[in-house]
């Protein structure tokens, strides 16, 4: 039986680092935060303070500057959220909005659909 053909992942997303987003589905639904980083190949975003994961790290010596400091224990950090589960917050009205791409010559700009405001 042949393997199922899969589409290659999109390499661009309409949400970028530093954007203010609102989570529309999942355990953090209704919360908002700033995007810390994106993974376009996996269609994931990391939002500040949301989808917190606990990792148990073994203590080890880490040279930080001139002093040695043990790092370990239970560490909390942000986990990935699929880009379809977040919406950009409109900079003008503060409500969630979809994003439209407008082209002026070779220049691409993101525009909030709700208010028509330029995001970039």
C-alpha positions, -999 to 999 in steps of 0.1 A, spaced: 0 0 0 15 34 -10 22 60 16 -3 88 20 8 119 1 11 148 24 12 185 16 44 203 25 39 226 55 34 263 49 65 283 57 48 316 63 23 326 89 3 358 94 13 359 131 48 370 140 70 374 170 59 403 192 22 402 181 -5 404 208 -28 373 203 -59 359 219 -63 321 224 -96 310 209 -95 273 218 -78 249 242 -71 250 280 -61 287 279 -91 299 259 -99 335 264 -64 345 276 -41 368 257 -4 373 255 26 383 234 41 359 209 76 350 220 86 329 190 71 311 161 78 278 143 64 282 108 74 247 97 53 232 124 26 259 124 32 266 161 35 298 182 48 302 218 28 328 238 41 345 269 26 329 300 3 305 282 2 267 278 28 264 306 46 231 308 66 217 337 99 200 330 118 182 357 155 190 351 184 172 368 206 198 386 239 205 368 266 231 371 263 259 345 290 285 342 273 319 341 298 347 341 323 343 368 303 321 392 291 285 390 253 282 396 234 249 398 203 248 376 177 222 380 144 212 397 110 218 383 111 244 355 80 260 340 81 272 304 57 280 276 46 252 253 36 254 217 1 264 205 -11 257 170 -15 289 150 -51 281 142 -60 283 179 -49 319 183 -62 352 167 -44 385 164 -57 413 186 -67 444 167 -43 472 177 -71 498 172 -100 481 191 -84 455 212 -107 427 199 -96 396 180 -94 400 142 -84 381 111 -55 392 91 -54 402 54 -23 406 33 -22 436 10 4 441 -16 16 475 -29 41 467 -56 67 443 -40 58 453 -5 35 431 17 16 446 46 -6 429 72 -40 445 77 -65 438 104 -98 428 88 -120 442 116 -108 478 115 -86 480 83 -56 491 104 -21 484 92 -3 460 116 32 463 102 
